[in-house]
């Protein structure tokens, strides 16, 4: 009896088992095939797009173009500390004859100021930007920025950035450092190192009770006095900002700026808190820089109390104000306060994109007050 039943059921049971096994095997094979194919399609698409173009940004304020070009970033993702690589070379940059003459003028002006007991500029050690590369690994769209810096000083800076439009020769009033060396220069090309003696660190600051902080620069500052800006603006300095190799540490510079301008110490975890979101160029002064933001564990009232008690570079800002960390509140603040430093305005824009995660809403809100982003096509990946 049992044998007869088994004889009847055996083909069905065996068939069911074989079917189950085959279904499992082929289902996994089909899934693996589609996963592999999709990865290849995405990789090819990335390679095609990456070879064809890289996008930067410019901004319009009304009908006027802001003198800041976004070379990389600004799409909402912050760079990891490992994405920002710096090397240091000890070779001095060779100054052309025109810049050597301008430097001698600066040296004489500062000597006379000191002899007359007037305020003279301290010739602190700085860096010049030798070169940079924007790199992307296959299959990963995250940017990795590689910089090479060399030694410079503040007199080199005074002999270049502030006087780019000064005539070099009375007989040829139209010839300037800008017209001779920077006209129609591709921002993605190798920097003109003998003009690039300043690299800026610019940070928006958000308090624990969700306020974004702003600062109005004092009349005594060199760069755009009276302009509104984000509160942390620092140029890289040697030896304060370098690591053990001599290369600048962007995060150390950010921590120094936060302490000197707002009185806030980050402690040992200074690399974890600042978030850099874009890299760009101030075309008016030919100054490269990073833009980003930092969240601090202080309320707005606590921050203002610390600053009121006295900080090292309190003189650099005549006023500190804030707006609630809400898109409409910040856009209204920007609209009601002017003028704005270009790097500061772009820094606020990119910070909102990164924190709120709503780039279209940010774009539309700023367009309502006359600030419009324009996408650029860069001709190459690196410089």
FITIGU-653453 format. One record per residue (C-alpha): residue number from 1; x, y, z. Coordinates in steps of 0.25 Angstrom, whole numbers. Example, Ala and Ser with C-alpha at 12.3 -4.5 7.8 and 13.67 -1.06 7.14 Angstrom:
BEGIN
{1,{49,-18,31}}
{2,{55,-4,29}}
//
This chain:
BEGIN
{1,{0,0,0}}
{2,{11,10,4}}
{3,{19,6,-8}}
{4,{8,9,-17}}
{5,{5,23,-11}}
{6,{20,26,-11}}
{7,{21,22,-26}}
{8,{10,31,-29}}
{9,{15,43,-21}}
{10,{30,42,-24}}
{11,{30,49,-37}}
{12,{23,61,-31}}
{13,{31,62,-19}}
{14,{44,60,-27}}
{15,{39,70,-37}}
{16,{36,80,-26}}
{17,{49,79,-20}}
{18,{57,81,-33}}
{19,{48,93,-36}}
{20,{50,99,-23}}
{21,{65,97,-24}}
{22,{66,102,-39}}
{23,{57,114,-35}}
{24,{67,118,-24}}
{25,{79,116,-32}}
{26,{74,124,-44}}
{27,{67,135,-36}}
{28,{81,138,-29}}
{29,{88,137,-42}}
{30,{78,147,-49}}
{31,{79,156,-37}}
{32,{94,156,-37}}
{33,{94,158,-52}}
{34,{85,171,-51}}
{35,{93,176,-39}}
{36,{106,174,-47}}
{37,{100,180,-60}}
{38,{94,192,-52}}
{39,{108,195,-45}}
{40,{115,195,-59}}
{41,{104,204,-65}}
{42,{106,214,-53}}
{43,{121,214,-54}}
{44,{121,216,-69}}
{45,{111,228,-67}}
{46,{120,234,-56}}
{47,{133,233,-65}}
{48,{125,239,-77}}
{49,{120,251,-69}}
{50,{133,253,-62}}
{51,{141,253,-74}}
{52,{132,262,-81}}
{53,{130,273,-71}}
{54,{132,278,-57}}
{55,{123,288,-51}}
{56,{126,301,-43}}
{57,{117,312,-39}}
{58,{116,327,-40}}
{59,{106,336,-33}}
{60,{98,348,-38}}
{61,{94,359,-29}}
{62,{84,367,-37}}
{63,{90,369,-50}}
{64,{104,369,-44}}
{65,{113,357,-43}}
{66,{119,354,-30}}
{67,{134,353,-30}}
{68,{134,339,-25}}
{69,{135,326,-33}}
{70,{132,312,-27}}
{71,{143,303,-32}}
{72,{137,291,-25}}
{73,{126,286,-16}}
{74,{114,294,-11}}
{75,{104,282,-14}}
{76,{102,279,1}}
{77,{113,269,4}}
{78,{124,273,13}}
{79,{138,268,11}}
{80,{143,258,20}}
{81,{157,262,27}}
{82,{164,252,18}}
{83,{158,258,6}}
{84,{166,270,8}}
{85,{181,267,6}}
{86,{192,277,7}}
{87,{207,276,4}}
{88,{218,287,7}}
{89,{230,290,-2}}
{90,{241,299,4}}
{91,{244,306,-9}}
{92,{241,321,-10}}
{93,{232,326,-21}}
{94,{240,334,-31}}
{95,{234,348,-32}}
{96,{234,355,-45}}
{97,{241,369,-46}}
{98,{228,376,-45}}
{99,{225,369,-32}}
{100,{239,371,-26}}
{101,{237,386,-28}}
{102,{224,386,-22}}
{103,{229,379,-10}}
{104,{240,389,-8}}
{105,{230,400,-8}}
{106,{222,392,3}}
{107,{235,390,11}}
{108,{238,405,11}}
{109,{224,409,14}}
{110,{224,400,26}}
{111,{238,405,31}}
{112,{233,419,30}}
{113,{220,416,38}}
{114,{228,409,49}}
{115,{238,421,49}}
{116,{227,431,51}}
{117,{220,422,62}}
{118,{208,419,53}}
{119,{202,406,51}}
{120,{211,397,43}}
{121,{207,383,37}}
{122,{214,371,44}}
{123,{221,363,33}}
{124,{216,350,38}}
{125,{219,337,31}}
{126,{209,332,21}}
{127,{207,322,10}}
{128,{206,323,-5}}
{129,{198,313,-13}}
{130,{206,305,-22}}
{131,{196,296,-29}}
{132,{183,288,-26}}
{133,{177,276,-32}}
{134,{162,272,-31}}
{135,{162,257,-31}}
{136,{150,247,-32}}
{137,{152,232,-30}}
{138,{145,223,-40}}
{139,{131,219,-35}}
{140,{131,230,-25}}
{141,{127,244,-28}}
{142,{133,250,-15}}
{143,{143,261,-18}}
{144,{157,260,-12}}
{145,{165,272,-12}}
{146,{180,272,-12}}
{147,{188,285,-10}}
{148,{203,288,-10}}
{149,{207,301,-2}}
{150,{220,308,-1}}
{151,{226,318,9}}
{152,{222,333,7}}
{153,{220,345,16}}
{154,{210,357,18}}
{155,{218,367,10}}
{156,{217,358,-2}}
{157,{202,358,0}}
{158,{202,374,1}}
{159,{210,375,-11}}
{160,{200,367,-19}}
{161,{185,365,-15}}
{162,{182,379,-11}}
{163,{188,385,-23}}
{164,{184,376,-35}}
{165,{178,388,-42}}
{166,{189,398,-39}}
{167,{196,403,-52}}
{168,{210,397,-53}}
{169,{216,408,-61}}
{170,{211,423,-62}}
{171,{214,422,-77}}
{172,{205,410,-79}}
{173,{193,413,-69}}
{174,{185,401,-75}}
{175,{195,391,-71}}
{176,{193,385,-57}}
{177,{196,371,-50}}
{178,{182,367,-53}}
{179,{183,371,-68}}
{180,{196,365,-70}}
{181,{195,352,-62}}
{182,{180,349,-59}}
{183,{172,353,-71}}
{184,{163,342,-76}}
{185,{170,332,-67}}
{186,{163,319,-65}}
{187,{161,317,-50}}
{188,{163,302,-51}}
{189,{177,304,-57}}
{190,{190,305,-49}}
{191,{189,317,-39}}
{192,{198,329,-42}}
{193,{207,325,-30}}
{194,{214,339,-29}}
{195,{200,345,-27}}
{196,{194,335,-18}}
{197,{199,339,-4}}
{198,{186,337,3}}
{199,{177,325,6}}
{200,{165,327,13}}
{201,{157,319,23}}
{202,{142,324,24}}
{203,{132,318,34}}
{204,{117,320,37}}
{205,{114,318,52}}
{206,{101,312,57}}
{207,{98,312,72}}
{208,{92,301,80}}
{209,{79,308,80}}
{210,{79,309,65}}
{211,{84,323,61}}
{212,{93,326,50}}
{213,{103,337,54}}
{214,{108,348,45}}
{215,{118,359,47}}
{216,{120,373,41}}
{217,{135,376,38}}
{218,{141,388,44}}
{219,{146,400,37}}
{220,{161,396,41}}
{221,{161,383,33}}
{222,{168,381,20}}
{223,{158,373,12}}
{224,{144,379,10}}
{225,{143,388,23}}
{226,{128,390,27}}
{227,{123,378,19}}
{228,{115,367,26}}
{229,{121,353,26}}
{230,{121,340,33}}
{231,{128,342,47}}
{232,{141,333,44}}
{233,{150,338,33}}
{234,{165,334,34}}
{235,{177,334,25}}
{236,{186,322,27}}
{237,{198,326,35}}
{238,{211,319,38}}
{239,{215,314,48}}
{240,{201,314,55}}
{241,{194,306,45}}
{242,{204,296,40}}
{243,{205,281,44}}
{244,{218,273,46}}
{245,{222,274,32}}
{246,{220,289,30}}
{247,{208,287,22}}
{248,{195,295,26}}
{249,{184,289,34}}
{250,{171,295,30}}
{251,{164,290,42}}
{252,{175,296,51}}
{253,{173,309,44}}
{254,{158,308,46}}
{255,{160,305,61}}
{256,{169,317,62}}
{257,{159,326,55}}
{258,{148,322,64}}
{259,{156,325,77}}
{260,{162,338,72}}
{261,{149,344,67}}
{262,{139,338,76}}
{263,{146,333,88}}
{264,{142,318,86}}
{265,{152,307,88}}
{266,{149,294,81}}
{267,{160,286,89}}
{268,{166,273,84}}
{269,{154,269,74}}
{270,{156,281,66}}
{271,{156,273,53}}
{272,{143,267,55}}
{273,{134,280,57}}
{274,{137,289,45}}
{275,{130,284,32}}
{276,{136,290,19}}
{277,{126,289,8}}
{278,{132,297,-4}}
{279,{145,302,-10}}
{280,{146,315,-18}}
{281,{153,328,-22}}
{282,{151,342,-19}}
{283,{154,348,-33}}
{284,{155,363,-28}}
{285,{167,360,-19}}
{286,{171,346,-25}}
{287,{170,339,-12}}
{288,{166,324,-12}}
{289,{159,319,0}}
{290,{150,308,7}}
{291,{135,311,11}}
{292,{128,303,22}}
{293,{121,304,35}}
{294,{122,299,50}}
{295,{112,296,60}}
{296,{116,300,74}}
{297,{111,296,88}}
{298,{107,310,93}}
{299,{94,318,92}}
{300,{94,331,85}}
{301,{94,338,98}}
{302,{106,330,103}}
{303,{114,333,91}}
{304,{111,348,92}}
{305,{115,348,106}}
{306,{128,342,103}}
{307,{131,351,92}}
{308,{127,363,101}}
{309,{137,359,111}}
{310,{148,361,101}}
{311,{154,353,90}}
{312,{167,354,83}}
{313,{162,359,69}}
{314,{149,366,74}}
{315,{153,379,67}}
{316,{151,372,54}}
{317,{136,373,55}}
{318,{128,385,59}}
{319,{115,377,61}}
{320,{111,363,63}}
{321,{97,359,60}}
{322,{89,346,57}}
{323,{76,340,51}}
{324,{68,328,54}}
{325,{73,316,46}}
{326,{61,316,37}}
{327,{62,318,22}}
{328,{52,330,22}}
{329,{58,337,34}}
{330,{72,336,29}}
{331,{68,341,15}}
{332,{61,352,21}}
{333,{74,356,29}}
{334,{82,355,17}}
{335,{72,364,9}}
{336,{72,375,21}}
{337,{87,376,23}}
{338,{97,380,12}}
{339,{107,380,6}}
{340,{112,365,7}}
{341,{125,360,5}}
{342,{124,350,-7}}
{343,{131,338,1}}
{344,{121,341,12}}
{345,{109,341,4}}
{346,{113,328,-3}}
{347,{117,322,10}}
{348,{103,325,15}}
{349,{96,319,3}}
{350,{105,306,3}}
{351,{103,304,18}}
{352,{88,305,16}}
{353,{88,295,5}}
{354,{97,285,13}}
{355,{89,286,26}}
{356,{74,287,21}}
{357,{76,278,10}}
{358,{67,285,1}}
{359,{75,292,-10}}
{360,{63,296,-19}}
{361,{56,303,-8}}
{362,{69,310,-4}}
{363,{71,314,-19}}
{364,{57,319,-20}}
{365,{58,327,-7}}
{366,{70,334,-10}}
{367,{65,337,-24}}
{368,{54,345,-18}}
{369,{64,355,-12}}
{370,{72,356,-25}}
{371,{83,345,-22}}
{372,{84,335,-34}}
{373,{93,323,-35}}
{374,{99,320,-49}}
{375,{105,307,-52}}
{376,{118,307,-60}}
{377,{125,297,-68}}
{378,{139,295,-65}}
{379,{149,290,-76}}
{380,{157,281,-67}}
{381,{157,273,-54}}
{382,{170,278,-49}}
{383,{180,289,-49}}
//
